[in-house]
Amino acid sequence: MLNIPTPEDIKRKRKELNLTQVELAKLAGVSQPLIARIEAGNVDPRLSTLKKIVDALNELQGKKVMAKDIMHAPVVGISRGDSLNKAMRLMEEHGISQLPVLEDDNPVGSISVDAVSRCILEERGDDVMHMRVEDVMEEVFPSIPPTMDTEVVFHLLEVRNAVLVCERGKAVGILTKHDLMKLALEKGSKTNGEED
């Protein structure tokens, strides 16, 4: 027996994939008003049309890259009571410019090279080494679930240095602008046949 998706199924799957009706219509080779009428339940589409839409959704779902596919794990973090000296050493050792501040793997803030640099420039100089992370801690990085589409991550990283991937409130991975740059380079090399 053929399992025919309901209008609600199509709408739910489209939204899960962060697609607009216009984008789905283009992928399926149908019009946007038809997608709108199908989702509203105002039209009973031909089976061939329905198959085009479902095939487009399924194909795209297979191509979507999720946060868990490109995140760094385990997360390199620091505690609020640790010294700035330790934070700077961790950033240097791992070649990163920011760290999440974690308590029992729960994000409570962040610290960056920029924040530490500001402290040094503002007069504190040598005293910076003896300061605690909590003295210069900044706001928590945005957090997303592991299954979040990387398109959303791109938008978050336009305004923030990093995004935490969290499950049940615990940080399980981290994404930075560097990770998305790496992803773009990988996609570009596949498209260009590994040419420089």
N, C-alpha and C positions, 0 to 999 in steps of 0.2 A: 504494500500500500504506500502511495506517495505521500510524504509528509510536506504539506504545503504551508509555508510560513504565513502567519497572520499579519495584518497591517502593523500591529503592535510589535511583532517580532522584527520586522524590517526597520521600524523606527528605532527600537532599542539597540539593534546591532549597528545602525548608522551612527547613533550617538556615542556608543562605546568606542567606535573608531574615530570619533571627533570629526565626522564628515558633515558638511552642509548638504542640503537637498540638491543644490546646484552641482556640487562636486560628485555626489553619487550619480546624478543624472548623466553627467559627462562620462563617468567611468562605465556606466551601463549602456550608454548610447541611446538614452531616452530623454524626454523633456522634464524640466524641473516641475512644471505644473502637474505632470502625470505622477511623479513621485509624491507630491503633496496630496493629490487626490487618493492615491493608494494608501498612504499613511493615515489619512483621515477616514478611510473606509468608504469613500464616496464613489469608488469605481471598482469593478471586478475585472482586473487585468487578464489578458490572455496568458496562458501558461508559459509561452515562449518569452513574453516580456518579463514575467516574474522570474524566470530562470536567468535572464540577463542580469537582473538586479541582484539576485542571490549570488550568482557567480562572481559579480564585481565585488560584492561585500566579502565573500570568502577569499578571493584572490588578494584583496587588500589586507585582510586580517592576517594572511600568511606572510605578508611583506612588512607589516608594521614592526618597528623596532621599539621595544619597551625599555623602560629605565633599567630593569634587572639585567638586560642584555649587555649594557655598556657601563654599569656602575663599578666603582672600585670597592672591593670588600676584602678583608674587614676594614671598617672605618678607622683611620688614624685620628684619634681624638685626644683631648687633654682635659684635666679636671680644673675646676675654678680655683682650687687652692694651690695648684702647681705654680712654679715660678715662670716668669716671662723668659728667663734664660732657657728653661726646659722647652718651652713653646717654640722659641727660635731655633733651638737645636733640632727639634722634631721636623720643623718646616724645612730646614736646610738638608737634613738627612734624607727626607722623602721627596725633595724637589718640589714642594708645594708652597703656595703663598697664603693659605688660610687653613684653620683647623676648627672643627666643631668643638664646643665645650660640652662635655658629657658627664652626667652623673648616673651611674648604673645603666649606661647605654642610652639614657634619655637625654635628648638635646636641651640644654639650658642657655646656650649662648654661642658666640663664635669669636674667634680672634684671627687677625690678619696681619700680614707684613705691614700694610698701610697703617693699622692702628698702633703697632709697635713703633714704626718710624715716626708717627706723629708725637708719641711720647718722648722719643729721643730728641726731636727737634724743638719741642716745647720747653726745654730747659732741664729736663730731668737727667739727661746724659747717663752717667754711670749708675745712678739710682735705679734705672730701668731694670737692670739685672736682678735686683732684689725685690722687685714688685711682683705681685701675684697676678695671675691671669684675670681674676675677677675685678682687678683694679682698672683694666682697660677692655674688658669684655664688651662685645657688641651684641646686637640682636641675633636671635636664632636664625639659622638658614631656613628657607622654606622647606617643607617636607612633602613628599609625594609617596604613593604606594608603588611597589615594585612593578606593577603592570601598567603604570602610566605611560602614555605615548611620548616618545622623545620630542615631538612637536611642542608639547606643553613645556617640556624642560627647556627647549630653545627660548621660549618666551620668558620663562622665569630667569634664565641666565642673562637676559638682556639687562636686567636691573640688579641682579645679585651675583656674588662671586661663586656661590656653590649651592647645590640643592641636595638635601639629605633624602635618602630612600629609607622609609620607615615601615615597620610592621609591628602592630600592636604597641605603638609609641616608642619602640626601640629602633635606633639607627642601625640598619643592616648594610648600607652602602652609601656612597657619595658620588656626585657628578659635578664636574667643573666645566668651564668653557673649554679647557684643554681636551676633555673627553669628546665634546661635540665637534671640535676641530678635527680630532683624530677620526671620528665617524665620517665627517664630510670628506676627508682625504681618502678613506677606504672606499667610500661610494664612488668618488671621482676616479680612483685608479681602476675600479671594476668597469666603470662606464667607458673609460679611455683605453681599456685593454692594457693596463699597467704601464702606460707611457709616461715619461716625464715631460 
